[in-house]
Amino acid sequence: MSNYFTEFQKVSKTDWEAKIVADLKGKNQDILRISDAIEEIELSGYQHSEDIDHEDEIPGNFPYSRGMNKPDNSWNNGVLIEIEDEISANRKALKALNSGADLLVFKTIKPKTNWKTVLDQIEFDHIKTQFIVTSPDELNELKNSVNVERNEISFNIDFLEGQWTDASFQKVADMFKASQQQFCSISGFKLQQSGATTWQEAAFSLGAGHEYLVKLMHLGFTIDQAAACISFKIGIGSNYFYEIAKIRSLKRLWSKIVNAYSPEHACSHNCPITAVI
């Protein structure tokens, strides 16, 4: 295959802009500016390679804007299972797995749930599983029904809502300190659904994530232990480029927040994200 980068002469940004001005034939250059009133963003309608910040963007390298995975950058394909009836929820989960899903997210809307029926025949070793938990009672019910201390299992607990108190937060933190499972879930998705801009969603997520880090370290967690317990849920809108920029920014800035506390392990910079469409 030909290397086209060597076959064509490189054009500088100055030469390129001169050509753009010539092609405008006297029209106002402001038409090349993009102003997004909803996102409150202004940007240029064109970009040049000289505009690129030439940091090491290889996956697995700080600041991890391309993630931690060196071999690939694959995502898990997840399905939300809302539990109204245990048998129906189990059938839906098994059907999703047979259709190619490798992540199941369970959310019960029942006061009491028979988890053994819901999770019948589901092999946790081969998939990722998340449980959305809204109260301490729900978490206790799950813990009494399922072996929850597994690396493949994480929990989405939003301590900013529901029945959670400082005392219940400390109790849950003590429960997961040894296993270092994800249980603190920051939901930027809720802000996105309420009309927040991409940068507002990212800013809230980072602020809440840092608050959890500090709170866990005050409870005796190391920075590595605390970072391992935190995950993010973000919403995905219709503008591809904005959403990619949001995810990259979230990864990059989160790794810099964690790095400020001098973690011992590189994996502590990871920014686990569940993206919801």
C-alpha positions as CSV (number, residue, x, y, z in Angstrom):
1,M,0.0,0.0,0.0
2,S,1.3,3.4,-0.9
3,N,2.2,5.9,1.8
4,Y,0.3,9.0,0.6
5,F,1.8,11.2,3.2
6,T,5.2,11.0,1.3
7,E,3.6,11.5,-2.1
8,F,2.0,14.9,-1.5
9,Q,3.7,18.0,-0.4
10,K,3.0,19.1,3.1
11,V,1.1,22.4,3.3
12,S,1.7,24.7,6.2
13,K,-1.2,26.2,8.2
14,T,-0.3,29.7,6.9
15,D,-0.5,28.6,3.3
16,W,-3.7,26.7,3.9
17,E,-5.4,29.7,5.5
18,A,-4.2,31.9,2.6
19,K,-5.9,29.5,0.2
20,I,-9.1,29.6,2.3
21,V,-9.2,33.4,2.3
22,A,-8.7,33.4,-1.5
23,D,-11.5,30.9,-2.0
24,L,-13.8,33.1,0.1
25,K,-13.5,35.8,-2.5
26,G,-14.0,38.7,-0.1
27,K,-16.6,37.1,2.1
28,N,-16.4,37.6,5.8
29,Q,-14.1,35.0,7.4
30,D,-16.4,34.8,10.4
31,I,-18.5,32.3,8.4
32,L,-15.7,29.8,9.1
33,R,-16.4,30.1,12.8
34,I,-18.9,27.7,14.4
35,S,-20.9,29.1,17.3
36,D,-23.0,26.5,19.2
37,A,-25.4,28.5,21.4
38,I,-26.7,25.3,23.1
39,E,-23.3,23.9,24.0
40,E,-21.9,27.5,24.6
41,I,-18.9,26.6,22.4
42,E,-17.2,28.5,19.7
43,L,-14.7,26.8,17.4
44,S,-13.1,27.0,14.0
45,G,-14.7,25.4,11.0
46,Y,-11.3,24.0,9.9
47,Q,-8.4,22.4,11.6
48,H,-4.7,21.8,10.6
49,S,-2.2,19.3,11.8
50,E,-0.3,22.1,13.5
51,D,-3.3,22.6,15.8
52,I,-2.8,19.1,17.3
53,D,-1.3,18.9,20.8
54,H,1.4,16.4,20.2
55,E,1.3,14.5,23.4
56,D,1.8,10.7,23.5
57,E,-1.6,9.5,22.6
58,I,-0.8,5.8,22.7
59,P,-3.3,3.8,24.8
60,G,-1.9,2.9,28.2
61,N,0.1,6.1,28.6
62,F,-0.5,9.1,30.8
63,P,-2.9,11.1,30.6
64,Y,-4.9,8.1,29.2
65,S,-7.3,10.0,27.0
66,R,-7.3,6.9,24.8
67,G,-7.8,4.6,27.8
68,M,-5.8,1.9,29.5
69,N,-6.0,-0.9,27.0
70,K,-3.0,-1.4,24.8
71,P,-4.1,-4.4,22.7
72,D,-7.5,-2.9,21.7
73,N,-10.0,-0.2,22.8
74,S,-13.1,-2.4,22.9
75,W,-16.2,-1.6,24.9
76,N,-18.6,-4.0,26.5
77,N,-22.0,-4.1,24.9
78,G,-24.5,-3.7,27.7
79,V,-28.3,-4.2,28.2
80,L,-30.4,-2.7,31.0
81,I,-32.6,-5.3,32.7
82,E,-35.4,-3.7,34.7
83,I,-36.9,-6.2,37.1
84,E,-40.7,-6.2,37.5
85,D,-41.1,-9.9,37.3
86,E,-38.1,-12.2,38.1
87,I,-38.8,-14.9,35.5
88,S,-39.3,-12.4,32.7
89,A,-36.1,-10.5,33.7
90,N,-34.1,-13.8,33.7
91,R,-35.4,-14.6,30.2
92,K,-34.6,-11.1,28.9
93,A,-31.1,-11.4,30.4
94,L,-30.4,-14.8,28.9
95,K,-31.7,-13.6,25.5
96,A,-29.5,-10.6,25.6
97,L,-26.4,-12.7,26.3
98,N,-27.3,-15.1,23.5
99,S,-27.7,-12.1,21.2
100,G,-24.1,-10.9,21.8
101,A,-24.3,-8.7,25.0
102,D,-21.4,-9.1,27.4
103,L,-22.6,-6.6,30.0
104,L,-25.8,-6.8,32.0
105,V,-27.1,-3.9,34.1
106,F,-29.8,-4.9,36.6
107,K,-32.2,-2.5,38.2
108,T,-35.1,-3.7,40.3
109,I,-38.3,-1.7,40.7
110,K,-39.8,-4.2,43.2
111,P,-39.7,-3.7,47.0
112,K,-38.4,-7.3,47.3
113,T,-36.6,-9.3,44.6
114,N,-35.8,-13.0,44.3
115,W,-32.3,-12.5,42.9
116,K,-31.6,-16.3,42.6
117,T,-34.4,-16.5,40.1
118,V,-33.3,-13.4,38.2
119,L,-29.7,-14.6,37.9
120,D,-30.4,-18.3,37.2
121,Q,-28.0,-19.8,34.6
122,I,-26.1,-16.5,34.3
123,E,-22.3,-17.2,34.2
124,F,-20.6,-14.2,35.9
125,D,-17.1,-15.4,34.9
126,H,-17.8,-14.7,31.2
127,I,-19.5,-11.3,31.4
128,K,-19.5,-8.0,33.2
129,T,-22.4,-7.3,35.6
130,Q,-23.6,-4.1,37.2
131,F,-26.3,-3.7,39.8
132,I,-28.0,-0.3,40.2
133,V,-28.7,-0.1,44.0
134,T,-30.9,2.6,45.4
135,S,-31.0,1.8,49.2
136,P,-29.0,0.0,51.9
137,D,-31.8,-2.6,52.2
138,E,-31.4,-3.4,48.5
139,L,-27.7,-3.9,48.9
140,N,-28.1,-6.2,51.9
141,E,-30.7,-8.2,50.0
142,L,-28.3,-8.6,47.1
143,K,-25.4,-9.5,49.3
144,N,-27.4,-12.2,51.1
145,S,-28.5,-13.7,47.7
146,V,-25.4,-13.5,45.5
147,N,-21.7,-13.8,45.8
148,V,-21.1,-10.1,45.1
149,E,-17.4,-10.0,45.8
150,R,-16.3,-10.9,42.3
151,N,-14.1,-8.8,40.0
152,E,-16.7,-9.1,37.2
153,I,-19.4,-7.4,39.3
154,S,-19.7,-3.7,40.1
155,F,-22.4,-1.6,41.7
156,N,-23.9,1.7,40.6
157,I,-24.7,3.5,43.8
158,D,-25.5,7.2,43.6
159,F,-25.0,8.4,47.2
160,L,-26.4,11.9,46.2
161,E,-29.9,10.6,46.1
162,G,-32.2,8.1,47.8
163,Q,-31.9,6.8,51.3
164,W,-28.1,7.1,51.7
165,T,-26.5,8.8,54.7
166,D,-22.9,9.4,55.7
167,A,-23.3,6.4,58.0
168,S,-24.5,4.1,55.3
169,F,-21.8,5.4,52.9
170,Q,-19.1,4.4,55.5
171,K,-20.7,1.0,56.0
172,V,-20.7,0.3,52.2
173,A,-17.2,1.6,51.9
174,D,-16.0,-0.8,54.7
175,M,-17.8,-3.6,52.8
176,F,-15.9,-3.1,49.6
177,K,-12.5,-1.8,50.9
178,A,-10.9,-5.3,50.7
179,S,-12.3,-6.3,47.3
180,Q,-11.9,-2.7,45.8
181,Q,-15.0,-3.1,43.6
182,Q,-16.6,-0.2,41.9
183,F,-19.5,1.1,44.0
184,C,-19.4,4.9,43.9
185,S,-21.2,5.8,40.7
186,I,-21.2,9.4,39.4
187,S,-24.2,9.9,37.1
188,G,-23.5,12.7,34.7
189,F,-26.2,11.0,32.6
190,K,-28.9,12.5,34.8
191,L,-27.6,16.0,34.2
192,Q,-27.4,15.3,30.4
193,Q,-31.0,14.2,30.5
194,S,-31.9,17.4,32.3
195,G,-30.4,19.6,29.6
196,A,-26.8,20.0,30.7
197,T,-24.1,20.8,28.1
198,T,-21.3,18.3,27.4
199,W,-18.8,20.4,29.5
200,Q,-21.3,20.8,32.3
201,E,-21.8,17.1,32.5
202,A,-18.0,16.4,32.5
203,A,-17.3,19.2,35.1
204,F,-20.0,17.8,37.5
205,S,-18.7,14.2,37.0
206,L,-15.1,15.3,37.8
207,G,-16.1,17.4,40.8
208,A,-18.2,14.6,42.3
209,G,-15.5,12.0,41.5
210,H,-12.9,14.1,43.4
211,E,-15.3,14.5,46.3
212,Y,-15.6,10.7,46.5
213,L,-11.9,10.3,46.4
214,V,-11.4,12.6,49.3
215,K,-14.2,11.1,51.3
216,L,-12.8,7.5,50.8
217,M,-9.3,8.6,51.7
218,H,-10.6,10.2,54.9
219,L,-12.0,6.7,55.7
220,G,-8.6,5.2,55.5
221,F,-8.5,4.2,51.8
222,T,-5.3,4.7,49.9
223,I,-5.6,6.7,46.6
224,D,-5.3,3.4,44.7
225,Q,-8.0,1.8,46.8
226,A,-10.3,4.8,46.5
227,A,-9.8,5.2,42.7
228,A,-10.7,1.5,42.1
229,C,-14.1,2.1,43.8
230,I,-15.3,4.9,41.5
231,S,-17.0,4.7,38.1
232,F,-18.8,7.2,35.8
233,K,-22.1,7.0,33.9
234,I,-22.5,9.5,31.1
235,G,-25.1,10.2,28.5
236,I,-24.5,10.0,24.8
237,G,-26.0,12.7,22.6
238,S,-26.4,13.0,18.9
239,N,-23.3,15.0,18.1
240,Y,-20.5,12.4,17.5
241,F,-17.6,14.8,17.8
242,Y,-18.8,16.4,21.0
243,E,-19.4,13.1,22.6
244,I,-16.0,11.7,21.7
245,A,-14.4,15.0,22.9
246,K,-16.3,14.6,26.2
247,I,-15.2,11.1,26.8
248,R,-11.5,11.9,26.0
249,S,-11.6,15.0,28.2
250,L,-13.2,13.0,31.1
251,K,-10.5,10.3,30.9
252,R,-7.7,12.8,30.6
253,L,-8.8,15.1,33.4
254,W,-9.7,12.3,35.8
255,S,-6.2,10.7,35.3
256,K,-4.7,14.1,36.2
257,I,-6.9,14.4,39.4
258,V,-5.8,10.9,40.5
259,N,-2.2,11.6,39.6
260,A,-2.1,14.6,42.0
261,Y,-2.3,12.1,44.8
262,S,0.7,10.0,43.6
263,P,-0.9,6.6,43.2
264,E,1.4,3.6,43.3
265,H,-0.3,1.7,40.4
266,A,-0.8,3.0,36.9
267,C,-4.2,1.3,36.7
268,S,-5.5,3.7,39.3
269,H,-5.6,6.4,36.6
270,N,-8.3,4.4,34.8
271,C,-11.7,6.1,34.2
272,P,-14.4,3.4,34.0
273,I,-17.3,4.7,32.0
274,T,-20.7,3.4,31.3
275,A,-22.2,5.3,28.3
276,V,-26.0,5.4,28.1
277,I,-27.8,6.1,24.9
